[in-house]
Amino acid sequence: MIKKFWTGLGLALILTVTGCGNTEKQPINVDPITVEADLVLRIGVSTNREDDRSKAAQFFADEILKKTGGRVGAQLFPDGQLGADDELIRSLAENTGTVDIIITDASNFTKYEPKMGISALPFQFQDFDQAWAFMDSSIEATVEKSLVDHNMRVLAHYCNGFRCMTNNVRPVTVPLDLAGLNIRTPDNPVIIATMKAIGAKPKTLGFNKVYDALKRGEFDGQENPIPVIYNNKLYEVQKYLSVTNHIYSGMCFTISEEVWKKLTVEQQQILQEAALASAEMDRRMNREQTENLVDALEEKGMEVNYPDLESFQQATIPVLTDNLQTYGDLIDRLSDWKKLYNSGE
């Protein structure tokens, strides 16, 4: 029997979860798109439909529907409709049936595998190419293997970009400028530790609530990559942008292991190839937007500055040294990997 999702903008409908075989019905605000397939997978993201990851995820959904001949489809739920990033991860880990595929920062998985924070350690990557190469490396793959035990299988790596600071108080040129500022972060220990190290007062909040919280003045600022700042219109509620590039935010395109095991080998191959193709699309868009959107943010009224980053780099050294027990030999392996990468071998 073909399963269908009929959806209507702004309506809270009661839908039967088809992705995990879970028949529990849950109310969800959904988008005006109809998907027909034998199996409809739910994709959850925290950012809006204009964000790179949403556009690339929709490409993935279109690809698998076409290449499986309508046997497997996917429904995209943006804007945190299925939950904030931490909730999406928990839903997969607990196999609740709420979501089947999520796209979120690799270091957001540290609750289930602390070493997943290795890619988000501050000031580790020089540019996109180096960061992408590491995300696709055997080091990252080794760490991600342990997520399978928590019902999570990583199929590809999207790019969220390099994280920058915004706030409504003053330009940030040195760490001292962050003193006393309440900065929103995701529920992510690496990012929280980095913000504390450079003098900010971090507080967590799901991304789908950030715009309104900034508008109400509940936070002085936040930190996110430039495409996220622009695509989610944070320029409407933030005045200063400081291009700190303090953390690379690589994202994991992650599917429920229970769902994965129910697919045929041919379907698994189709989903794997579509995930990788969509990741390439996402990376291309993110690089282009990072290069082009700073001017657009200035046109929207933001004041942009480029701090001397040496003082920030020195301030964040404890984020690495204080966590040697967590990462074991991974920090040495990361260092060796970077030397090899930079040598061109």
LUMLUM-46858 format. One record per residue (C-alpha): residue number from 1; x, y, z. Coordinates in Angstrom, 2 decimals. Layout:
BEGIN
+-----+---------+---------+---------+
| num |      c1 |      c2 |      c3 |
+-----+---------+---------+---------+
| NUM |       X |       Y |       Z |
...
+-----+---------+---------+---------+
***
This chain:
BEGIN
+-----+---------+---------+---------+
| num |      c1 |      c2 |      c3 |
+-----+---------+---------+---------+
|   1 |    0.00 |    0.00 |    0.00 |
|   2 |    1.32 |    3.44 |   -0.90 |
|   3 |    1.80 |    5.74 |    2.05 |
|   4 |    1.07 |    9.43 |    1.47 |
|   5 |    1.74 |   12.60 |    3.41 |
|   6 |   -0.90 |   15.26 |    2.73 |
|   7 |    0.35 |   18.51 |    4.17 |
|   8 |   -1.01 |   22.00 |    4.63 |
|   9 |    0.85 |   25.17 |    5.55 |
|  10 |    0.50 |   26.15 |    9.19 |
|  11 |   -1.77 |   23.23 |   10.07 |
|  12 |   -1.07 |   20.84 |   12.90 |
|  13 |   -1.95 |   17.47 |   11.40 |
|  14 |   -1.87 |   14.03 |   12.96 |
|  15 |    0.42 |   11.91 |   10.81 |
|  16 |    1.28 |    8.24 |   11.05 |
|  17 |    5.01 |    7.68 |   11.16 |
|  18 |    5.99 |    5.48 |    8.23 |
|  19 |    9.78 |    5.69 |    8.41 |
|  20 |   10.45 |    3.42 |   11.37 |
|  21 |    7.38 |    1.25 |   11.36 |
|  22 |    6.20 |    3.09 |   14.45 |
|  23 |    2.44 |    3.62 |   14.37 |
|  24 |    2.35 |    6.23 |   17.12 |
|  25 |    0.63 |    9.37 |   15.83 |
|  26 |    2.19 |   12.71 |   16.56 |
|  27 |    1.04 |   16.30 |   15.83 |
|  28 |    3.41 |   18.21 |   13.58 |
|  29 |    3.32 |   21.54 |   11.79 |
|  30 |    4.12 |   20.65 |    8.20 |
|  31 |    4.89 |   22.24 |    4.85 |
|  32 |    2.62 |   22.36 |    1.76 |
|  33 |    4.23 |   19.47 |   -0.10 |
|  34 |    2.77 |   16.07 |   -0.90 |
|  35 |    5.00 |   12.99 |   -1.13 |
|  36 |    3.88 |    9.64 |   -2.45 |
|  37 |    6.01 |    6.54 |   -1.89 |
|  38 |    5.86 |    3.08 |   -0.34 |
|  39 |    8.16 |    4.40 |    2.38 |
|  40 |    8.30 |    8.10 |    3.30 |
|  41 |   11.25 |    9.16 |    5.43 |
|  42 |   11.12 |   12.25 |    7.61 |
|  43 |   14.08 |   14.63 |    7.34 |
|  44 |   14.45 |   17.04 |   10.25 |
|  45 |   16.57 |   20.21 |   10.21 |
|  46 |   16.59 |   23.17 |   12.60 |
|  47 |   17.09 |   25.93 |   10.01 |
|  48 |   14.55 |   27.30 |    7.53 |
|  49 |   13.80 |   26.13 |    4.00 |
|  50 |   16.09 |   28.80 |    2.48 |
|  51 |   19.15 |   27.46 |    4.28 |
|  52 |   21.72 |   25.45 |    2.31 |
|  53 |   21.11 |   22.22 |    4.20 |
|  54 |   17.37 |   22.38 |    3.52 |
|  55 |   17.88 |   22.94 |   -0.21 |
|  56 |   20.39 |   20.11 |   -0.42 |
|  57 |   18.13 |   17.83 |    1.63 |
|  58 |   15.26 |   18.53 |   -0.76 |
|  59 |   17.58 |   17.57 |   -3.65 |
|  60 |   18.28 |   14.29 |   -1.81 |
|  61 |   14.54 |   13.68 |   -1.38 |
|  62 |   13.86 |   14.27 |   -5.07 |
|  63 |   16.75 |   12.02 |   -6.10 |
|  64 |   15.77 |    9.00 |   -4.04 |
|  65 |   12.12 |    9.22 |   -5.09 |
|  66 |   13.16 |    9.24 |   -8.73 |
|  67 |   15.87 |    6.59 |   -8.53 |
|  68 |   13.88 |    4.14 |   -6.40 |
|  69 |   10.95 |    4.41 |   -8.80 |
|  70 |    8.71 |    5.82 |   -6.09 |
|  71 |    9.47 |    3.09 |   -3.58 |
|  72 |   11.29 |    5.40 |   -1.13 |
|  73 |   10.58 |    9.10 |   -0.69 |
|  74 |   11.37 |   11.75 |    1.87 |
|  75 |    9.54 |   14.67 |    3.49 |
|  76 |   11.56 |   17.69 |    4.62 |
|  77 |   10.61 |   19.32 |    7.93 |
|  78 |   12.60 |   22.58 |    8.32 |
|  79 |   12.45 |   25.26 |   11.04 |
|  80 |   12.85 |   22.74 |   13.86 |
|  81 |    9.35 |   21.36 |   13.24 |
|  82 |   10.49 |   17.95 |   14.47 |
|  83 |   12.61 |   19.45 |   17.24 |
|  84 |   15.79 |   21.40 |   17.88 |
|  85 |   19.12 |   19.76 |   17.01 |
|  86 |   19.54 |   18.05 |   20.38 |
|  87 |   15.96 |   16.79 |   20.21 |
|  88 |   16.47 |   15.45 |   16.68 |
|  89 |   19.54 |   13.51 |   17.78 |
|  90 |   17.75 |   12.12 |   20.82 |
|  91 |   14.79 |   11.08 |   18.66 |
|  92 |   17.09 |    9.04 |   16.42 |
|  93 |   19.01 |    7.55 |   19.32 |
|  94 |   15.82 |    6.51 |   21.10 |
|  95 |   14.14 |    5.40 |   17.86 |
|  96 |   10.97 |    7.33 |   18.69 |
|  97 |    9.69 |    7.33 |   15.11 |
|  98 |    9.54 |   11.13 |   15.04 |
|  99 |   12.35 |   11.51 |   12.49 |
| 100 |   14.33 |    9.22 |   10.18 |
| 101 |   17.10 |   11.48 |    8.85 |
| 102 |   18.73 |   14.48 |   10.49 |
| 103 |   21.39 |   16.96 |    9.37 |
| 104 |   23.22 |   18.61 |   12.25 |
| 105 |   26.67 |   19.59 |   13.47 |
| 106 |   29.00 |   16.65 |   14.08 |
| 107 |   29.92 |   17.94 |   17.53 |
| 108 |   26.26 |   17.96 |   18.57 |
| 109 |   26.56 |   14.15 |   18.90 |
| 110 |   28.99 |   14.36 |   21.82 |
| 111 |   26.37 |   13.15 |   24.31 |
| 112 |   26.50 |    9.77 |   22.59 |
| 113 |   30.14 |    9.84 |   21.50 |
| 114 |   32.31 |   12.51 |   23.19 |
| 115 |   34.99 |   12.20 |   20.52 |
| 116 |   32.59 |   13.58 |   17.92 |
| 117 |   33.76 |   17.00 |   19.06 |
| 118 |   37.13 |   16.53 |   17.37 |
| 119 |   36.08 |   18.33 |   14.16 |
| 120 |   34.79 |   21.37 |   16.09 |
| 121 |   37.87 |   22.15 |   18.16 |
| 122 |   38.60 |   25.87 |   17.72 |
| 123 |   40.89 |   27.23 |   14.98 |
| 124 |   41.88 |   23.85 |   13.53 |
| 125 |   41.23 |   24.32 |    9.81 |
| 126 |   42.58 |   26.95 |    7.43 |
| 127 |   39.90 |   26.78 |    4.77 |
| 128 |   36.96 |   24.81 |    3.39 |
| 129 |   39.04 |   22.31 |    1.44 |
| 130 |   41.06 |   21.30 |    4.49 |
| 131 |   37.95 |   21.07 |    6.68 |
| 132 |   36.08 |   18.97 |    4.12 |
| 133 |   39.05 |   16.66 |    3.67 |
| 134 |   39.14 |   16.03 |    7.41 |
| 135 |   35.39 |   15.39 |    7.62 |
| 136 |   35.82 |   12.76 |    4.88 |
| 137 |   38.94 |   11.27 |    6.50 |
| 138 |   39.39 |    7.91 |    8.17 |
| 139 |   39.79 |    9.67 |   11.53 |
| 140 |   36.26 |   11.09 |   11.40 |
| 141 |   34.89 |    7.81 |   10.01 |
| 142 |   36.41 |    5.84 |   12.89 |
| 143 |   34.75 |    8.09 |   15.47 |
| 144 |   31.39 |    7.96 |   13.69 |
| 145 |   31.29 |    4.16 |   13.72 |
| 146 |   30.33 |    4.17 |   17.38 |
| 147 |   27.13 |    6.10 |   16.57 |
| 148 |   25.69 |    2.99 |   14.90 |
| 149 |   25.31 |    1.49 |   18.37 |
| 150 |   23.00 |    4.43 |   19.09 |
| 151 |   20.82 |    3.89 |   16.00 |
| 152 |   22.65 |    6.53 |   13.95 |
| 153 |   24.49 |    5.95 |   10.67 |
| 154 |   26.33 |    8.85 |    8.98 |
| 155 |   26.00 |    8.78 |    5.18 |
| 156 |   27.64 |   12.09 |    4.22 |
| 157 |   29.02 |   15.36 |    5.51 |
| 158 |   27.32 |   18.66 |    4.83 |
| 159 |   29.00 |   22.00 |    5.49 |
| 160 |   27.57 |   24.56 |    7.87 |
| 161 |   30.62 |   26.81 |    7.48 |
| 162 |   32.96 |   28.67 |    9.81 |
| 163 |   31.27 |   30.14 |   12.86 |
| 164 |   31.37 |   33.92 |   13.44 |
| 165 |   30.21 |   36.22 |   16.22 |
| 166 |   27.25 |   38.63 |   16.13 |
| 167 |   25.93 |   40.88 |   18.87 |
| 168 |   24.02 |   44.08 |   19.61 |
| 169 |   26.45 |   45.71 |   22.05 |
| 170 |   29.79 |   46.44 |   20.33 |
| 171 |   32.22 |   45.23 |   17.67 |
| 172 |   34.29 |   42.26 |   18.86 |
| 173 |   37.96 |   42.83 |   18.02 |
| 174 |   39.68 |   41.05 |   20.94 |
| 175 |   38.40 |   38.52 |   23.52 |
| 176 |   38.01 |   41.28 |   26.11 |
| 177 |   35.19 |   42.73 |   23.99 |
| 178 |   33.13 |   39.63 |   24.83 |
| 179 |   33.35 |   40.18 |   28.58 |
| 180 |   29.89 |   40.06 |   30.10 |
| 181 |   28.07 |   39.37 |   26.82 |
| 182 |   25.33 |   36.72 |   26.92 |
| 183 |   25.89 |   34.62 |   23.81 |
| 184 |   23.48 |   31.98 |   22.58 |
| 185 |   25.05 |   28.66 |   21.63 |
| 186 |   23.66 |   25.24 |   20.73 |
| 187 |   23.71 |   22.59 |   23.44 |
| 188 |   27.23 |   21.67 |   22.40 |
| 189 |   30.06 |   21.29 |   24.93 |
| 190 |   32.84 |   22.21 |   22.48 |
| 191 |   31.17 |   25.47 |   21.44 |
| 192 |   30.24 |   26.29 |   25.03 |
| 193 |   33.84 |   25.72 |   26.18 |
| 194 |   35.13 |   27.88 |   23.32 |
| 195 |   32.81 |   30.75 |   24.22 |
| 196 |   33.86 |   30.60 |   27.87 |
| 197 |   37.53 |   30.53 |   26.88 |
| 198 |   37.23 |   33.77 |   24.93 |
| 199 |   35.34 |   35.51 |   27.72 |
| 200 |   31.67 |   35.26 |   26.73 |
| 201 |   28.78 |   34.05 |   28.89 |
| 202 |   27.25 |   31.22 |   26.83 |
| 203 |   23.70 |   29.99 |   27.26 |
| 204 |   22.03 |   27.28 |   25.19 |
| 205 |   18.84 |   27.53 |   23.16 |
| 206 |   17.41 |   25.58 |   20.21 |
| 207 |   18.10 |   27.35 |   16.92 |
| 208 |   14.43 |   27.48 |   15.96 |
| 209 |   13.92 |   29.86 |   18.92 |
| 210 |   16.98 |   32.06 |   18.42 |
| 211 |   15.52 |   34.79 |   16.19 |
| 212 |   12.68 |   35.58 |   18.59 |
| 213 |   14.97 |   35.41 |   21.63 |
| 214 |   17.39 |   37.89 |   20.04 |
| 215 |   14.51 |   40.13 |   19.07 |
| 216 |   13.30 |   40.17 |   22.69 |
| 217 |   16.81 |   40.96 |   23.92 |
| 218 |   17.21 |   37.72 |   25.87 |
| 219 |   20.73 |   37.41 |   24.46 |
| 220 |   23.31 |   40.00 |   23.50 |
| 221 |   24.45 |   37.87 |   20.59 |
| 222 |   25.02 |   34.49 |   19.04 |
| 223 |   27.58 |   32.68 |   16.87 |
| 224 |   26.93 |   30.94 |   13.56 |
| 225 |   28.33 |   30.71 |   10.03 |
| 226 |   27.65 |   33.59 |    7.66 |
| 227 |   25.15 |   31.68 |    5.45 |
| 228 |   23.09 |   30.77 |    8.53 |
| 229 |   23.12 |   34.38 |    9.71 |
| 230 |   21.89 |   35.60 |    6.33 |
| 231 |   19.47 |   32.85 |    5.35 |
| 232 |   17.73 |   32.97 |    8.72 |
| 233 |   17.58 |   36.80 |    8.73 |
| 234 |   19.52 |   37.25 |   11.93 |
| 235 |   20.68 |   40.59 |   10.50 |
| 236 |   17.22 |   41.88 |   11.43 |
| 237 |   17.95 |   41.35 |   15.13 |
| 238 |   21.75 |   41.76 |   15.31 |
| 239 |   23.91 |   44.81 |   14.59 |
| 240 |   27.58 |   43.73 |   14.71 |
| 241 |   29.21 |   40.88 |   12.79 |
| 242 |   32.77 |   39.88 |   13.70 |
| 243 |   34.33 |   37.41 |   11.25 |
| 244 |   36.15 |   35.25 |   13.78 |
| 245 |   35.83 |   31.85 |   12.02 |
| 246 |   36.50 |   30.36 |   15.44 |
| 247 |   35.05 |   26.90 |   14.76 |
| 248 |   34.42 |   24.90 |   11.62 |
| 249 |   30.92 |   23.45 |   11.67 |
| 250 |   30.82 |   20.20 |    9.70 |
| 251 |   27.44 |   18.47 |    9.66 |
| 252 |   26.52 |   14.82 |    9.60 |
| 253 |   23.77 |   13.61 |    7.27 |
| 254 |   22.55 |   10.83 |    9.55 |
| 255 |   19.91 |    8.14 |    9.04 |
| 256 |   18.26 |    5.86 |   11.57 |
| 257 |   20.09 |    2.53 |   11.62 |
| 258 |   16.77 |    0.73 |   12.06 |
| 259 |   15.46 |    2.36 |    8.89 |
| 260 |   18.70 |    1.63 |    7.05 |
| 261 |   18.48 |   -2.08 |    7.85 |
| 262 |   14.96 |   -2.23 |    6.41 |
| 263 |   16.11 |   -0.99 |    3.00 |
| 264 |   17.24 |   -3.33 |    0.26 |
| 265 |   20.91 |   -3.28 |   -0.74 |
| 266 |   19.94 |   -1.44 |   -3.93 |
| 267 |   17.97 |    1.15 |   -1.98 |
| 268 |   20.84 |    1.62 |    0.45 |
| 269 |   23.17 |    2.32 |   -2.46 |
| 270 |   20.74 |    4.84 |   -3.94 |
| 271 |   20.39 |    6.67 |   -0.63 |
| 272 |   24.14 |    6.63 |   -0.05 |
| 273 |   24.89 |    8.09 |   -3.49 |
| 274 |   22.13 |   10.69 |   -3.17 |
| 275 |   23.40 |   11.74 |    0.26 |
| 276 |   26.93 |   12.24 |   -1.08 |
| 277 |   25.63 |   14.16 |   -4.12 |
| 278 |   23.50 |   16.39 |   -1.92 |
| 279 |   26.50 |   17.01 |    0.36 |
| 280 |   28.55 |   18.20 |   -2.61 |
| 281 |   25.70 |   20.54 |   -3.54 |
| 282 |   25.52 |   21.84 |    0.03 |
| 283 |   29.27 |   22.43 |    0.22 |
| 284 |   29.30 |   24.32 |   -3.06 |
| 285 |   26.45 |   26.57 |   -1.95 |
| 286 |   28.00 |   27.21 |    1.46 |
| 287 |   31.37 |   28.23 |    0.01 |
| 288 |   29.72 |   30.56 |   -2.50 |
| 289 |   27.48 |   32.14 |    0.11 |
| 290 |   30.29 |   32.57 |    2.62 |
| 291 |   32.27 |   34.45 |   -0.03 |
| 292 |   29.35 |   36.58 |   -1.22 |
| 293 |   27.06 |   37.27 |    1.71 |
| 294 |   29.23 |   39.48 |    3.89 |
| 295 |   28.58 |   42.39 |    1.52 |
| 296 |   24.89 |   41.49 |    1.53 |
| 297 |   24.85 |   41.58 |    5.34 |
| 298 |   26.43 |   45.03 |    5.27 |
| 299 |   23.74 |   46.13 |    2.84 |
| 300 |   21.19 |   44.85 |    5.36 |
| 301 |   22.66 |   47.20 |    7.96 |
| 302 |   25.18 |   45.04 |    9.85 |
| 303 |   28.52 |   46.53 |   10.84 |
| 304 |   31.26 |   44.04 |    9.88 |
| 305 |   34.78 |   43.81 |   11.25 |
| 306 |   37.67 |   41.37 |   10.86 |
| 307 |   39.50 |   40.85 |   14.19 |
| 308 |   43.15 |   39.89 |   14.53 |
| 309 |   42.61 |   36.26 |   15.49 |
| 310 |   45.88 |   35.53 |   17.29 |
| 311 |   44.48 |   36.59 |   20.67 |
| 312 |   41.40 |   34.40 |   20.13 |
| 313 |   43.55 |   31.43 |   19.14 |
| 314 |   45.72 |   31.81 |   22.25 |
| 315 |   42.66 |   32.11 |   24.49 |
| 316 |   41.16 |   28.86 |   23.18 |
| 317 |   44.23 |   26.64 |   23.66 |
| 318 |   42.76 |   25.27 |   26.95 |
| 319 |   39.78 |   23.90 |   25.01 |
| 320 |   42.25 |   21.40 |   23.54 |
| 321 |   44.57 |   20.85 |   26.49 |
| 322 |   41.78 |   20.47 |   29.05 |
| 323 |   40.13 |   17.73 |   27.01 |
| 324 |   43.05 |   15.44 |   26.25 |
| 325 |   41.43 |   12.66 |   28.28 |
| 326 |   38.27 |   12.87 |   26.17 |
| 327 |   40.02 |   12.68 |   22.83 |
| 328 |   42.91 |   10.38 |   23.69 |
| 329 |   45.28 |   10.14 |   20.74 |
| 330 |   42.83 |   11.87 |   18.37 |
| 331 |   44.37 |   15.32 |   18.88 |
| 332 |   47.80 |   13.93 |   17.94 |
| 333 |   46.25 |   12.15 |   14.97 |
| 334 |   44.55 |   15.38 |   13.92 |
| 335 |   47.86 |   17.24 |   14.18 |
| 336 |   49.67 |   14.58 |   12.14 |
| 337 |   46.86 |   14.58 |    9.58 |
| 338 |   47.12 |   18.36 |    9.14 |
| 339 |   50.89 |   18.15 |    8.61 |
| 340 |   50.40 |   15.47 |    5.99 |
| 341 |   47.59 |   17.43 |    4.31 |
| 342 |   49.63 |   20.64 |    4.25 |
| 343 |   52.61 |   18.79 |    2.75 |
| 344 |   50.43 |   17.76 |   -0.17 |
| 345 |   51.31 |   14.08 |    0.19 |
+-----+---------+---------+---------+
***
